């Protein structure tokens, strides 16, 4: 059975849990308390030398980096609707998966981390304001695209699963979603998909 090293407050872990649920793939959840520093234990170094979560363990194979895990799961359980075989659709999915890691997470996820998890005296306000401004630019790109499409790659796919968590959590980083109505509607569509689970499930 698959094993997932996980923490319930991690958006990156959430996207993997969401994909596993929507694929109907059984797995064992292994809680790793990152706030107690368990990712820095010597035993965990053998699981992921990068000392982050999530990590997916499939037999003798360990895989880290959440969006790469989504691609792995899509391929492992292919054919499935989350992982398109059509080449242009696959390209669109891959494009938004990468956009999630190059643009969404570095801004929205980090703003959330600074706002929600750091003590106020440790927050670099200038940096936080920069992240919020850059996050707004990221959301404008998404909003413009989603004016014309229900989902990022046309049909619901791993791309939506990859990008949804930290977009949906943007208000926890002090980033208001109300200027981006198409993004809000997209979030609602993602939440309405069969097998959807909330972050704390």
MIFI-643203 format. One record per residue: residue in three letters; residue number from 1; x, y, z of N, C-alpha, C in turn. Coordinates in pm, 1 decimal. Last residue first. Example, Ala and Ser with C-alpha at 12.3 -4.5 7.8 and 13.67 -1.06 7.14 Angstrom:
ATOM  setor  fitor      n.xx      n.yy      n.zz     ca.xx     ca.yy     ca.zz      c.xx      c.yy      c.zz
ATOM    SER      2    1285.0    -225.0     708.0    1367.0    -106.0     714.0    1290.0       3.0     787.0
ATOM    ALA      1    1319.0    -569.0     780.0    1230.0    -450.0     780.0    1320.0    -330.0     780.0
! end
This chain:
ATOM  setor  fitor      n.xx      n.yy      n.zz     ca.xx     ca.yy     ca.zz      c.xx      c.yy      c.zz
ATOM    UNK    201    -973.3    1685.9     620.8   -1026.2    1548.5     613.4    -914.3    1449.3     583.0
ATOM    UNK    200    -895.6    1947.0     612.6    -881.3    1877.9     740.8    -938.0    1736.3     739.8
ATOM    UNK    199    -955.4    2032.4     355.5    -815.5    2020.9     394.4    -797.7    1939.6     522.9
ATOM    UNK    198   -1217.7    1826.8     216.1   -1165.0    1949.9     273.6   -1022.8    1925.1     325.3
ATOM    UNK    197   -1244.6    1648.8     -90.2   -1231.2    1650.5      55.0   -1177.7    1786.5      98.6
ATOM    UNK    196   -1431.1    1521.3    -362.3   -1361.2    1634.0    -301.4   -1356.4    1615.7    -149.7
ATOM    UNK    195   -1573.1    1324.0    -490.6   -1455.6    1284.2    -413.9   -1380.5    1398.6    -350.0
ATOM    UNK    194   -1674.7    1529.1    -761.9   -1689.3    1403.2    -686.2   -1559.9    1366.8    -615.3
ATOM    UNK    193   -1651.0    1885.6    -712.9   -1613.2    1764.4    -784.8   -1636.1    1640.2    -699.4
ATOM    UNK    192   -1693.5    2121.4    -584.3   -1812.2    2044.0    -620.4   -1778.8    1912.5    -689.7
ATOM    UNK    191   -1451.5    2246.0    -558.5   -1514.0    2192.3    -437.3   -1635.1    2104.9    -467.3
ATOM    UNK    190   -1417.2    2334.4    -822.0   -1328.2    2230.8    -768.2   -1393.7    2165.1    -646.8
ATOM    UNK    189   -1614.6    2532.8    -826.3   -1626.7    2416.5    -913.9   -1537.6    2301.9    -865.9
ATOM    UNK    188   -1511.0    2714.0    -641.6   -1640.1    2649.7    -614.5   -1658.1    2525.8    -700.8
ATOM    UNK    187   -1283.1    2792.3    -779.9   -1270.2    2725.4    -650.0   -1398.8    2651.4    -615.3
ATOM    UNK    186   -1411.7    2919.6    -997.3   -1330.4    2799.2   -1018.9   -1312.5    2722.1    -888.3
ATOM    UNK    185   -1519.6    3138.6    -866.3   -1609.0    3041.7    -929.1   -1536.6    2910.5    -956.9
ATOM    UNK    184   -1280.8    3266.3    -791.7   -1375.3    3220.6    -689.0   -1470.1    3115.4    -746.2
ATOM    UNK    183   -1176.8    3326.5   -1044.6   -1102.5    3237.4    -954.9   -1196.3    3181.6    -848.3
ATOM    UNK    182   -1362.1    3509.0   -1130.3   -1350.2    3382.6   -1203.2   -1271.3    3279.5   -1122.8
ATOM    UNK    181   -1323.4    3725.3    -954.2   -1448.1    3646.8    -950.5   -1439.1    3513.8   -1023.7
ATOM    UNK    180   -1115.7    3874.3    -790.1   -1092.2    3771.5    -891.3   -1213.4    3677.5    -897.9
ATOM    UNK    179   -1144.8    4040.4    -574.2   -1120.3    4102.9    -705.2   -1108.0    4003.5    -820.6
ATOM    UNK    178   -1174.5    3849.6    -359.6   -1293.3    3911.3    -419.2   -1265.3    3985.8    -549.9
ATOM    UNK    177    -957.8    3743.8    -227.7    -993.4    3684.3    -356.8   -1107.1    3757.1    -426.9
ATOM    UNK    176    -694.3    3902.9     -59.6    -837.9    3897.5     -82.8    -867.0    3839.7    -220.9
ATOM    UNK    175    -450.5    3790.9     141.1    -475.3    3820.7       0.6    -623.3    3797.1     -27.4
ATOM    UNK    174    -355.6    3700.8     384.6    -392.3    3841.5     371.7    -416.9    3884.2     228.7
ATOM    UNK    173    -323.7    3434.7     393.1    -202.1    3513.0     374.5    -230.9    3660.8     356.7
ATOM    UNK    172    -576.7    3344.9     399.9    -497.1    3323.7     521.3    -362.7    3395.1     512.5
ATOM    UNK    171    -658.6    3390.7     135.0    -700.3    3484.7     240.5    -625.1    3465.5     371.9
ATOM    UNK    170    -545.5    3158.2       1.2    -483.4    3291.3     -10.9    -530.8    3389.7      96.0
ATOM    UNK    169    -649.6    2907.3     -12.6    -599.6    2951.0     118.3    -541.2    3092.3     115.1
ATOM    UNK    168    -701.6    2876.3    -282.5    -814.4    2877.4    -189.2    -774.8    2930.2     -51.1
ATOM    UNK    167    -435.1    2870.9    -367.4    -525.3    2976.7    -413.3    -642.3    2988.6    -316.1
ATOM    UNK    166    -340.8    2642.9    -243.8    -288.0    2771.6    -198.0    -363.7    2890.2    -256.3
ATOM    UNK    165    -513.2    2435.2    -368.9    -497.3    2457.5    -225.3    -450.4    2596.5    -186.9
ATOM    UNK    164    -520.6    2449.0    -669.4    -631.0    2487.2    -582.6    -592.3    2519.2    -438.2
ATOM    UNK    163    -310.1    2346.3    -815.0    -316.8    2491.5    -794.3    -421.2    2533.7    -691.9
ATOM    UNK    162    -341.1    2067.3    -823.0    -213.1    2126.8    -786.0    -226.2    2272.9    -745.2
ATOM    UNK    161    -601.3    2031.7    -913.2    -565.7    1981.6    -781.1    -437.8    2047.9    -732.1
ATOM    UNK    160    -571.3    2137.3   -1169.5    -659.9    2203.2   -1074.1    -628.5    2160.7    -931.4
ATOM    UNK    159    -394.2    1948.7   -1277.4    -357.8    2090.5   -1274.3    -442.4    2165.6   -1172.4
ATOM    UNK    158    -522.0    1707.0   -1283.3    -421.3    1726.8   -1180.0    -378.1    1873.6   -1169.7
ATOM    UNK    157    -845.7    1832.9   -1390.7    -727.6    1748.1   -1399.9    -636.2    1772.9   -1280.7
ATOM    UNK    156   -1132.4    1911.0   -1579.9   -1073.6    1896.3   -1446.4    -959.7    1795.8   -1450.8
ATOM    UNK    155   -1057.2    2053.7   -1901.5   -1129.9    1960.1   -1816.0   -1057.7    1950.2   -1681.7
ATOM    UNK    154    -884.3    2293.5   -1933.2   -1007.9    2266.4   -2006.5   -1100.7    2177.5   -1927.5
ATOM    UNK    153    -692.7    2323.4   -1743.6    -653.5    2259.4   -1869.7    -775.1    2222.4   -1952.7
ATOM    UNK    152    -844.5    2456.8   -1544.8    -720.3    2514.6   -1595.8    -678.0    2455.2   -1729.9
ATOM    UNK    151   -1199.1    2487.6   -1610.2   -1085.3    2433.1   -1537.5    -957.1    2470.0   -1610.8
ATOM    UNK    150   -1363.5    2646.0   -1764.6   -1411.5    2601.4   -1633.7   -1297.8    2551.8   -1546.2
ATOM    UNK    149   -1246.2    2937.6   -1933.6   -1240.8    2792.7   -1912.7   -1293.8    2759.1   -1774.0
ATOM    UNK    148   -1254.6    3210.5   -1940.0   -1286.3    3140.0   -2064.3   -1292.6    2988.2   -2048.1
ATOM    UNK    147   -1176.2    3307.6   -1700.3   -1292.9    3372.0   -1762.5   -1343.0    3291.1   -1881.6
ATOM    UNK    146    -941.7    3184.9   -1646.6   -1063.9    3116.9   -1603.2   -1191.0    3190.6   -1643.6
ATOM    UNK    145    -753.6    3371.0   -1736.8    -766.2    3240.9   -1803.5    -901.1    3177.9   -1772.6
ATOM    UNK    144    -793.8    3578.1   -1552.6    -810.2    3604.0   -1695.4    -830.9    3473.4   -1772.2
ATOM    UNK    143    -729.2    3446.6   -1314.8    -863.9    3497.8   -1334.9    -891.9    3522.7   -1483.6
ATOM    UNK    142    -455.0    3388.2   -1345.7    -553.4    3281.3   -1331.8    -693.4    3329.8   -1366.5
ATOM    UNK    141    -355.9    3651.8   -1357.3    -332.2    3558.7   -1467.9    -434.6    3445.9   -1464.3
ATOM    UNK    140    -436.7    3741.7   -1107.3    -490.5    3806.7   -1227.3    -470.6    3718.5   -1349.7
ATOM    UNK    139    -282.4    3586.2    -938.6    -427.0    3564.1    -941.8    -492.0    3631.1   -1062.3
ATOM    UNK    138     -31.3    3699.9    -983.9     -55.1    3559.2   -1015.1    -204.6    3531.9   -1030.1
ATOM    UNK    137     -74.8    3954.5    -878.4     -43.6    3939.6   -1021.4     -67.8    3796.3   -1068.0
ATOM    UNK    136    -113.7    3888.0    -610.2    -221.6    3949.4    -686.6    -198.9    3937.7    -835.9
ATOM    UNK    135     141.6    3798.0    -548.8      30.0    3704.5    -546.5     -89.8    3758.6    -621.9
ATOM    UNK    134     277.2    4036.8    -554.8     308.0    3937.7    -658.0     197.8    3832.0    -665.2
ATOM    UNK    133     160.0    4147.9    -323.1     147.0    4215.7    -452.7     172.9    4118.4    -567.4
ATOM    UNK    132     238.8    3961.1    -131.4      96.3    3985.1    -154.7      73.6    4053.9    -289.2
ATOM    UNK    131     515.4    3987.0    -145.5     453.6    3859.3    -177.1     305.3    3876.8    -208.1
ATOM    UNK    130     542.3    4251.5     -57.3     585.9    4214.2    -192.3     520.5    4083.7    -236.6
ATOM    UNK    129     452.5    4224.9     203.9     376.8    4309.2     111.4     414.7    4280.6     -33.9
ATOM    UNK    128     658.6    4061.6     302.7     521.5    4013.0     299.9     436.4    4094.9     203.5
ATOM    UNK    127     878.2    4233.8     285.8     875.6    4111.6     205.8     733.4    4057.9     194.2
ATOM    UNK    126     796.1    4426.2     473.5     824.3    4464.2     335.4     817.0    4343.2     243.6
ATOM    UNK    125     774.7    4275.3     708.3     655.1    4334.8     648.3     677.7    4376.5     503.4
ATOM    UNK    124     886.3    3993.7     817.9     942.2    4102.4     738.6     827.4    4164.5     659.9
ATOM    UNK    123     804.6    3870.6    1132.3     759.4    3892.2     995.4     828.6    4013.4     933.9
ATOM    UNK    122     855.0    3839.3    1396.5     948.1    3775.2    1303.7     915.2    3802.1    1157.4
ATOM    UNK    121     651.2    3952.0    1537.3     781.4    4018.0    1545.4     884.8    3957.9    1450.7
ATOM    UNK    120     436.7    3771.1    1495.4     440.1    3903.0    1429.1     577.3    3968.7    1428.9
ATOM    UNK    119     545.3    3434.5    1429.9     507.8    3538.6    1526.2     524.4    3676.4    1462.3
ATOM    UNK    118     412.6    3251.7    1151.7     523.7    3322.8    1214.4     472.3    3420.1    1320.0
ATOM    UNK    117     171.7    3150.5    1048.6     254.3    3065.4    1133.0     372.6    3135.2    1199.3
ATOM    UNK    116      26.7    3334.9     891.3     -44.0    3242.0     979.9      45.8    3175.0    1083.3
ATOM    UNK    115     206.0    3494.1     743.7      91.8    3554.4     812.5      36.0    3464.1     921.0
ATOM    UNK    114     393.8    3318.9     637.3     438.9    3433.3     716.5     325.6    3491.2     801.0
ATOM    UNK    113     226.1    3137.3     501.0     316.0    3091.7     607.0     357.2    3208.3     697.9
ATOM    UNK    112     101.2    3307.0     313.6      21.9    3237.4     415.8     110.0    3194.2     531.7
ATOM    UNK    111     324.1    3377.5     161.4     248.7    3481.6     231.5     163.1    3420.1     341.7
ATOM    UNK    110     384.8    3124.0      60.6     479.7    3189.0     152.7     412.0    3302.7     227.5
ATOM    UNK    109     163.6    3071.3    -102.4     194.9    2982.1       9.5     287.2    3049.8     109.5
ATOM    UNK    108     174.9    3285.3    -287.4      58.0    3266.3    -202.0      89.6    3178.9     -81.3
ATOM    UNK    107     451.6    3258.8    -389.6     390.7    3384.0    -343.8     276.6    3359.7    -245.6
ATOM    UNK    106     527.5    2999.9    -453.8     627.9    3091.7    -398.7     570.1    3222.8    -346.3
ATOM    UNK    105     275.2    2890.6    -555.1     328.7    2854.3    -424.1     433.1    2952.9    -372.0
ATOM    UNK    104     245.8    3030.6    -810.8     144.3    3029.1    -705.1     207.5    3003.6    -569.1
ATOM    UNK    103     497.2    3004.7    -954.7     430.9    3133.7    -933.6     330.4    3133.5    -818.6
ATOM    UNK    102     605.9    2752.6    -980.3     693.2    2867.8   -1005.9     630.6    3001.0    -964.7
ATOM    UNK    101     402.2    2572.5    -919.0     526.0    2569.3    -840.7     614.5    2691.3    -863.6
ATOM    UNK    100     198.0    2643.5   -1098.3     171.5    2632.5    -955.2     297.7    2639.4    -873.1
ATOM    UNK     99     326.9    2616.3   -1337.5     290.5    2750.9   -1292.9     259.4    2750.6   -1143.8
ATOM    UNK     98     334.4    2338.0   -1347.2     459.3    2412.4   -1329.2     432.3    2555.6   -1284.2
ATOM    UNK     97      60.5    2287.1   -1382.4     133.5    2226.3   -1270.6     262.5    2303.2   -1242.3
ATOM    UNK     96      18.3    2421.3   -1619.6     -37.0    2478.8   -1496.5      21.5    2414.3   -1372.1
ATOM    UNK     95     164.0    2251.4   -1796.7     190.3    2395.7   -1789.6     141.8    2454.6   -1657.9
ATOM    UNK     94      37.9    2005.3   -1767.3     176.4    2021.8   -1722.1     212.2    2169.5   -1705.5
ATOM    UNK     93    -212.7    2065.3   -1886.1    -203.6    2023.3   -1746.2     -62.8    2047.0   -1691.6
ATOM    UNK     92    -131.0    2123.7   -2147.6    -196.0    2225.4   -2065.7    -190.8    2192.2   -1918.2
ATOM    UNK     91     -26.0    1871.6   -2220.2      60.6    1989.6   -2216.5       0.9    2100.8   -2133.5
ATOM    UNK     90    -259.3    1719.7   -2213.4    -149.5    1688.0   -2121.0     -55.9    1807.4   -2107.3
ATOM    UNK     89    -394.8    1842.7   -2422.0    -451.5    1849.2   -2287.3    -345.8    1817.4   -2182.2
ATOM    UNK     88    -221.5    1778.7   -2637.8    -242.2    1918.2   -2599.4    -301.4    1932.8   -2458.8
ATOM    UNK     87    -242.8    1481.0   -2618.0    -117.6    1554.5   -2597.5    -137.9    1702.1   -2564.7
ATOM    UNK     86    -460.2    1285.8   -2427.3    -448.9    1376.7   -2540.7    -330.7    1470.9   -2519.3
ATOM    UNK     85    -471.6    1175.9   -2175.2    -384.4    1112.0   -2273.8    -360.8    1202.2   -2394.6
ATOM    UNK     84    -482.7    1343.1   -1855.6    -527.3    1326.7   -1994.4    -422.2    1260.6   -2083.4
ATOM    UNK     83    -566.1    1268.6   -1560.4    -437.4    1261.4   -1629.5    -464.1    1236.9   -1778.3
ATOM    UNK     82    -812.9    1246.1   -1452.1    -726.5    1351.5   -1398.0    -595.8    1365.1   -1475.1
ATOM    UNK     81    -946.5    1025.2   -1554.3    -980.5    1158.6   -1606.6    -888.1    1270.1   -1558.6
ATOM    UNK     80    -716.9     759.3   -1635.7    -811.1     821.7   -1543.7    -834.9     964.3   -1591.2
ATOM    UNK     79    -547.2     456.3   -1720.8    -616.0     579.9   -1759.0    -710.9     629.4   -1649.6
ATOM    UNK     78    -324.6     549.2   -1454.0    -376.1     574.8   -1587.9    -436.7     446.2   -1646.7
ATOM    UNK     77    -201.5     536.9   -1212.4    -340.6     491.7   -1218.2    -405.6     523.3   -1353.3
ATOM    UNK     76      52.6     635.3   -1271.1      38.7     504.9   -1204.9    -102.0     449.2   -1223.1
ATOM    UNK     75       2.9     892.9   -1371.6      57.1     789.1   -1459.6      34.5     649.8   -1401.9
ATOM    UNK     74     -94.7    1019.0   -1141.3    -172.8    1018.6   -1263.6    -128.1     908.9   -1357.9
ATOM    UNK     73     121.3     983.8    -967.5      -5.6     916.9    -939.2     -93.4     910.2   -1064.3
ATOM    UNK     72     308.9    1148.0   -1098.7     336.8    1005.8   -1076.6     207.4     929.2   -1053.2
ATOM    UNK     71     186.9    1397.0   -1083.2     213.6    1337.5   -1214.8     237.2    1187.8   -1201.9
ATOM    UNK     70     186.1    1426.9    -803.2      60.4    1424.7    -877.1      78.4    1362.0   -1015.4
ATOM    UNK     69     459.4    1435.0    -752.2     382.3    1321.8    -701.0     248.8    1311.7    -774.8
ATOM    UNK     68     514.5    1683.8    -860.0     570.3    1565.3    -926.0     496.7    1439.8    -879.4
ATOM    UNK     67     388.8    1837.7    -669.7     333.5    1837.5    -804.7     390.6    1723.4    -888.5
ATOM    UNK     66     547.4    1780.7    -434.1     404.5    1749.7    -442.1     351.8    1743.7    -584.6
ATOM    UNK     65     831.4    1624.3    -367.7     783.1    1732.9    -453.0     638.2    1704.0    -493.4
ATOM    UNK     64     929.6    1274.3    -363.3     893.8    1400.8    -300.9     875.0    1505.1    -409.7
ATOM    UNK     63     914.8     924.4    -328.5     904.6    1039.8    -417.2     861.9    1161.4    -338.6
ATOM    UNK     62    1065.4     608.9    -309.8    1023.8     729.8    -238.2    1021.1     846.1    -335.9
ATOM    UNK     61    1014.6     271.6    -363.3    1036.9     401.0    -429.2     980.8     514.2    -344.9
ATOM    UNK     60     946.5      25.1    -280.3    1084.3      66.8    -253.2    1115.9     205.5    -308.6
ATOM    UNK     59     617.8     113.1    -241.4     711.6       1.4    -234.7     850.3      49.5    -194.3
ATOM    UNK     58     604.8     429.5    -245.0     538.7     325.4    -324.1     634.9     208.0    -332.3
ATOM    UNK     57     554.6     708.2     -61.7     632.9     584.9     -64.8     551.3     478.7    -135.8
ATOM    UNK     56     572.8    1051.9     -89.6     495.6     934.3    -123.8     590.1     815.5    -130.7
ATOM    UNK     55     592.4    1323.7     123.1     668.3    1218.4      56.6     573.4    1102.8      32.3
ATOM    UNK     54     515.2    1680.0     124.8     488.5    1537.3     143.9     595.3    1449.2      81.7
ATOM    UNK     53     786.6    1782.7     338.5     671.5    1698.1     309.3     594.9    1761.0     194.0
ATOM    UNK     52    1147.2    1774.5     364.5    1018.0    1841.0     352.1     909.3    1736.1     332.9
ATOM    UNK     51    1417.7    1698.9     339.5    1356.6    1719.6     470.7    1227.4    1801.6     465.3
ATOM    UNK     50    1572.3    1616.2     137.1    1534.0    1756.9     132.6    1456.8    1798.5     257.5
ATOM    UNK     49    1589.7    1344.6     172.4    1706.1    1424.5     210.8    1679.3    1574.6     204.5
ATOM    UNK     48    1350.2    1146.8     289.4    1362.0    1263.1     200.4    1480.0    1348.2     244.6
ATOM    UNK     47    1424.0     910.1     419.8    1298.1     917.7     346.1    1303.9    1030.2     243.7
ATOM    UNK     46    1657.2     961.5     549.3    1657.2     850.4     454.3    1530.9     849.2     369.5
ATOM    UNK     45    1575.7    1159.8     718.9    1671.7    1194.3     613.4    1677.8    1084.5     507.5
ATOM    UNK     44    1432.7    1042.5     918.3    1358.3    1098.9     806.1    1450.9    1137.4     691.1
ATOM    UNK     43    1628.7     968.3    1100.4    1556.0     863.1    1030.2    1481.4     917.8     908.4
ATOM    UNK     42    1712.3    1212.8    1203.7    1805.9    1134.4    1122.2    1732.7    1027.9    1041.7
ATOM    UNK     41    1476.6    1482.1    1172.5    1529.2    1363.3    1239.6    1619.7    1285.1    1144.9
ATOM    UNK     40    1350.6    1691.8    1060.3    1496.0    1702.0    1072.2    1557.3    1582.4    1144.2
ATOM    UNK     39    1084.1    1658.2    1076.7    1143.4    1640.1     943.5    1295.4    1647.9     947.8
ATOM    UNK     38    1014.0    1730.5    1330.8    1037.2    1588.5    1306.6    1098.8    1561.9    1169.1
ATOM    UNK     37     965.3    1984.1    1434.1    1093.2    1958.2    1369.6    1120.4    1812.8    1338.4
ATOM    UNK     36     723.3    2052.3    1520.8     814.5    2000.9    1623.6     949.4    1962.7    1563.5
ATOM    UNK     35     606.5    2116.0    1287.3     620.6    2224.8    1383.7     704.7    2183.0    1504.4
ATOM    UNK     34     583.1    1880.0    1152.1     687.4    1972.1    1107.2     707.2    2086.6    1205.2
ATOM    UNK     33     514.8    1576.7    1229.1     490.8    1706.8    1292.3     605.3    1802.7    1258.0
ATOM    UNK     32     368.2    1362.5    1017.8     500.9    1415.9    1049.2     481.3    1556.6    1103.0
ATOM    UNK     31     173.2    1075.3     992.3     178.7    1214.2    1038.5     322.5    1251.7    1073.9
ATOM    UNK     30     101.6     888.7     724.6     199.8     895.6     832.4     216.9    1042.1     872.0
ATOM    UNK     29    -156.3     699.6     588.6    -110.3     834.7     620.9     -15.4     828.8     740.1
ATOM    UNK     28    -172.4     470.8     331.2    -151.5     487.7     475.0     -95.3     627.3     498.9
ATOM    UNK     27    -427.6     434.9      78.9    -293.2     470.0     124.7    -292.5     478.5     276.3
ATOM    UNK     26    -610.2     362.1    -222.6    -587.9     346.8     -77.9    -444.6     381.6     -41.2
ATOM    UNK     25    -749.3     572.3    -459.1    -630.4     494.6    -428.0    -612.9     483.3    -276.2
ATOM    UNK     24    -938.0     723.1    -595.2    -982.2     603.4    -524.8    -867.2     513.2    -484.9
ATOM    UNK     23    -878.2     961.8    -703.7    -838.1     844.7    -781.7    -888.7     714.6    -718.5
ATOM    UNK     22    -959.5    1124.2    -500.8   -1035.1    1129.4    -625.6    -995.0    1018.8    -722.9
ATOM    UNK     21    -771.3    1059.1    -303.7    -912.7    1033.4    -280.4    -989.1    1029.2    -413.0
ATOM    UNK     20    -533.3    1144.3    -428.3    -549.4    1004.5    -389.8    -696.0     970.6    -368.6
ATOM    UNK     19    -586.2    1420.5    -452.8    -568.0    1336.3    -571.9    -588.9    1189.0    -539.1
ATOM    UNK     18    -596.8    1491.3    -181.2    -711.9    1513.0    -267.7    -703.3    1426.1    -392.7
ATOM    UNK     17    -336.5    1430.7     -96.7    -450.6    1359.7     -37.7    -574.5    1371.2    -125.8
ATOM    UNK     16    -200.8    1621.8    -253.3    -176.3    1479.4    -276.3    -290.6    1396.5    -217.0
ATOM    UNK     15    -296.9    1860.1    -146.7    -320.3    1832.8    -288.7    -297.9    1685.0    -320.0
ATOM    UNK     14    -207.6    1839.8     120.1    -350.3    1836.8      89.2    -375.1    1802.0     -56.8
ATOM    UNK     13      64.9    1881.6     103.4      15.1    1748.3     139.5    -131.2    1733.9     100.6
ATOM    UNK     12      54.8    2151.6      34.9     118.6    2057.3     -56.3      78.8    1913.8     -25.2
ATOM    UNK     11     -64.3    2270.5     254.4    -135.1    2270.6     127.3     -75.7    2172.4      28.1
ATOM    UNK     10     -59.1    2146.5     576.0      23.3    2168.7     456.2     -63.5    2162.7     330.8
ATOM    UNK      9    -197.2    2069.3     794.6    -198.1    2211.9     762.8    -117.7    2246.4     638.0
ATOM    UNK      8    -159.1    1793.0     833.6    -291.2    1842.8     792.0    -295.7    1990.3     754.9
ATOM    UNK      7     113.7    1631.7     677.3      71.4    1717.8     788.1     -57.6    1786.8     746.1
ATOM    UNK      6     273.5    1319.3     586.8     170.3    1420.8     572.9     161.1    1509.1     697.6
ATOM    UNK      5     371.5    1061.5     382.9     415.1    1144.0     495.2     345.1    1278.8     481.4
ATOM    UNK      4     194.9     792.8     274.4     209.5     936.5     253.4     252.5    1002.6     382.6
ATOM    UNK      3     220.4     484.7     101.5     232.6     557.8     227.4     255.6     705.0     194.9
ATOM    UNK      2      42.2     226.6     -69.8     111.2     354.6     -68.9     115.6     411.6      72.9
ATOM    UNK      1      83.5    -120.5       0.0       0.0       0.0       0.0      86.9     125.4       0.0
! end
